[in-house]
Amino acid sequence: MKTHVQKWGNSLAVRIPKSFADEMGIGNKAPVGMSLEEGGLVIKPDRERAWSLDALLTEVTDENIHPEWEAEGSEKYSAEAD
């Protein structure tokens, strides 16, 4: 597929066709990494920055979990550790 580079502010931009984005698994505002390889621009999804709740929860242990907070009204909070 051929396209054109366009000016965008002080930078240049290339649109990513929807079919390419779908195949890469990226959408609007998705984090990507860019590099130059053999004189060409390579764009890859930045999977390291894409966190999921399940992935984050696997890191929670009894040693690093925060104590519970009990709300009593809208302005008073107290920490209670077991």
Backbone as CSV, one residue per row, in Angstrom:
resi,resn,N_x,N_y,N_z,CA_x,CA_y,CA_z,C_x,C_y,C_z
1,MET,0.853,-1.169,0.000,0.000,0.000,0.000,0.899,1.232,0.000
2,LYS,0.544,2.213,-0.780,1.284,3.473,-0.832,0.413,4.575,-0.255
3,THR,1.057,5.556,0.394,0.360,6.700,0.968,1.288,7.902,0.907
4,HIS,0.900,9.007,1.511,1.713,10.218,1.520,1.958,10.674,2.946
5,VAL,3.101,11.300,3.149,3.425,11.940,4.420,2.793,13.323,4.399
6,GLN,2.195,13.724,5.540,1.560,15.031,5.627,2.094,15.790,6.832
7,LYS,2.115,17.107,6.738,2.549,17.946,7.845,1.475,17.947,8.925
8,TRP,1.911,17.829,10.190,1.003,17.875,11.335,1.700,18.692,12.419
9,GLY,1.374,19.969,12.524,2.097,20.858,13.431,3.527,20.987,12.951
10,ASN,4.487,20.771,13.850,5.902,20.807,13.480,6.423,19.433,13.087
11,SER,5.555,18.451,13.059,5.952,17.077,12.759,5.389,16.639,11.416
12,LEU,5.661,15.409,11.080,5.082,14.778,9.896,4.239,13.603,10.358
13,ALA,3.213,13.264,9.592,2.304,12.189,9.992,2.005,11.274,8.809
14,VAL,1.764,10.024,9.139,1.308,9.026,8.179,0.098,8.349,8.802
15,ARG,-0.985,8.251,8.085,-2.173,7.567,8.607,-1.984,6.064,8.506
16,ILE,-2.435,5.365,9.534,-2.380,3.901,9.546,-3.743,3.391,9.094
17,PRO,-3.811,2.664,7.992,-5.100,2.143,7.539,-5.743,1.239,8.596
18,LYS,-7.061,1.262,8.669,-7.799,0.492,9.668,-7.438,-0.993,9.601
19,SER,-7.299,-1.535,8.417,-6.971,-2.965,8.296,-5.614,-3.270,8.930
20,PHE,-4.642,-2.347,8.802,-3.335,-2.545,9.427,-3.466,-2.447,10.946
21,ALA,-4.197,-1.430,11.414,-4.371,-1.243,12.854,-5.058,-2.450,13.471
22,ASP,-6.087,-2.971,12.807,-6.791,-4.151,13.306,-5.850,-5.351,13.410
23,GLU,-5.035,-5.547,12.393,-4.103,-6.681,12.400,-3.036,-6.524,13.484
24,MET,-2.640,-5.269,13.766,-1.653,-5.000,14.818,-2.283,-5.036,16.202
25,GLY,-3.611,-4.963,16.272,-4.287,-4.950,17.563,-4.188,-3.613,18.264
26,ILE,-4.167,-2.517,17.493,-4.088,-1.188,18.093,-5.321,-0.373,17.721
27,GLY,-5.606,0.622,18.543,-6.709,1.536,18.290,-6.287,2.948,18.618
28,ASN,-7.260,3.831,18.675,-7.001,5.232,18.968,-6.261,5.384,20.304
29,LYS,-5.195,6.169,20.313,-4.371,6.464,21.485,-3.617,5.256,22.033
30,ALA,-3.499,4.175,21.262,-2.741,3.004,21.700,-1.258,3.353,21.774
31,PRO,-0.557,2.876,22.807,0.885,3.128,22.872,1.615,2.292,21.824
32,VAL,2.544,2.927,21.114,3.343,2.239,20.106,4.805,2.611,20.281
33,GLY,5.666,1.751,19.800,7.094,2.034,19.762,7.511,2.252,18.314
34,MET,8.432,3.191,18.094,8.932,3.448,16.748,10.436,3.280,16.741
35,SER,10.947,2.725,15.655,12.392,2.571,15.502,12.746,2.662,14.024
36,LEU,14.013,2.932,13.784,14.524,2.936,12.413,15.289,1.643,12.204
37,GLU,14.915,0.911,11.181,15.593,-0.344,10.853,15.872,-0.376,9.362
38,GLU,17.145,-0.478,9.024,17.582,-0.547,7.629,16.992,0.588,6.795
39,GLY,17.016,1.797,7.353,16.541,2.969,6.636,15.037,3.118,6.569
40,GLY,14.296,2.246,7.249,12.842,2.329,7.244,12.293,2.559,8.642
41,LEU,11.104,3.096,8.714,10.425,3.340,9.983,9.590,2.120,10.340
42,VAL,9.789,1.589,11.539,9.032,0.427,12.014,8.193,0.858,13.211
43,ILE,6.902,0.574,13.163,5.978,0.908,14.250,5.400,-0.395,14.783
44,LYS,5.540,-0.603,16.109,5.039,-1.824,16.741,4.218,-1.459,17.974
45,PRO,3.199,-2.262,18.283,2.443,-2.015,19.522,3.369,-2.094,20.723
46,ASP,3.192,-1.204,21.688,3.986,-1.202,22.918,3.219,-1.996,23.961
47,ARG,3.374,-3.287,23.952,2.624,-4.179,24.840,3.056,-4.053,26.294
48,GLU,4.289,-3.584,26.555,4.754,-3.442,27.937,3.933,-2.410,28.692
49,ARG,3.435,-1.387,27.998,2.675,-0.331,28.649,1.188,-0.662,28.740
50,ALA,0.741,-1.697,28.062,-0.682,-2.040,28.069,-0.967,-2.928,29.277
51,TRP,-1.451,-2.339,30.361,-1.728,-3.067,31.587,-3.166,-3.546,31.599
52,SER,-3.390,-4.657,32.273,-4.750,-5.129,32.498,-4.934,-5.327,33.995
53,LEU,-6.166,-5.270,34.456,-6.442,-5.463,35.875,-5.961,-6.834,36.324
54,ASP,-6.210,-7.861,35.531,-5.773,-9.215,35.900,-4.259,-9.284,36.078
55,ALA,-3.515,-8.651,35.169,-2.056,-8.672,35.265,-1.585,-7.933,36.512
56,LEU,-2.214,-6.804,36.823,-1.836,-6.057,38.013,-2.159,-6.832,39.286
57,LEU,-3.315,-7.481,39.329,-3.719,-8.217,40.535,-2.837,-9.426,40.810
58,THR,-2.196,-9.992,39.790,-1.297,-11.127,40.029,-0.083,-10.719,40.845
59,GLU,0.216,-9.414,40.890,1.369,-8.913,41.643,1.038,-8.597,43.101
60,VAL,-0.236,-8.646,43.492,-0.632,-8.335,44.863,-0.350,-9.538,45.755
61,THR,0.357,-9.298,46.876,0.656,-10.355,47.841,0.235,-9.885,49.228
62,ASP,0.263,-10.786,50.198,-0.047,-10.415,51.580,0.953,-9.386,52.116
63,GLU,2.184,-9.400,51.585,3.222,-8.483,52.059,3.075,-7.079,51.488
64,ASN,2.490,-6.915,50.292,2.437,-5.581,49.697,1.031,-4.991,49.580
65,ILE,0.039,-5.679,50.117,-1.325,-5.165,50.030,-1.531,-4.062,51.072
66,HIS,-2.269,-3.045,50.712,-2.544,-1.937,51.629,-3.643,-2.339,52.612
67,PRO,-3.600,-1.760,53.818,-4.661,-2.060,54.779,-5.990,-1.473,54.296
68,GLU,-7.068,-2.027,54.826,-8.394,-1.531,54.462,-8.620,-0.144,55.038
69,TRP,-9.461,0.610,54.363,-9.885,1.922,54.837,-11.378,1.870,55.068
70,GLU,-11.794,2.400,56.205,-13.221,2.414,56.516,-13.712,3.851,56.487
71,ALA,-14.716,4.110,55.683,-15.253,5.462,55.560,-16.386,5.648,56.561
72,GLU,-16.297,6.719,57.340,-17.343,7.075,58.296,-17.770,8.495,57.965
73,GLY,-18.772,8.653,57.142,-19.157,9.973,56.679,-18.324,10.333,55.471
74,SER,-18.433,11.559,55.037,-17.732,11.940,53.814,-16.350,12.521,54.054
75,GLU,-16.005,12.890,55.318,-14.724,13.545,55.542,-13.771,12.780,56.461
76,LYS,-14.185,11.715,57.100,-13.331,11.028,58.058,-12.947,9.639,57.543
77,TYR,-11.640,9.357,57.501,-11.134,8.051,57.072,-10.123,7.566,58.099
78,SER,-10.117,6.289,58.360,-9.131,5.726,59.271,-8.622,4.399,58.719
79,ALA,-7.326,4.163,58.852,-6.746,2.917,58.388,-6.818,1.897,59.507
80,GLU,-7.266,0.705,59.175,-7.307,-0.377,60.160,-6.538,-1.558,59.619
81,ALA,-5.407,-1.864,60.239,-4.613,-3.023,59.825,-4.955,-4.202,60.719
82,ASP,-4.988,-5.372,60.130,-5.275,-6.579,60.937,-4.060,-7.028,61.703
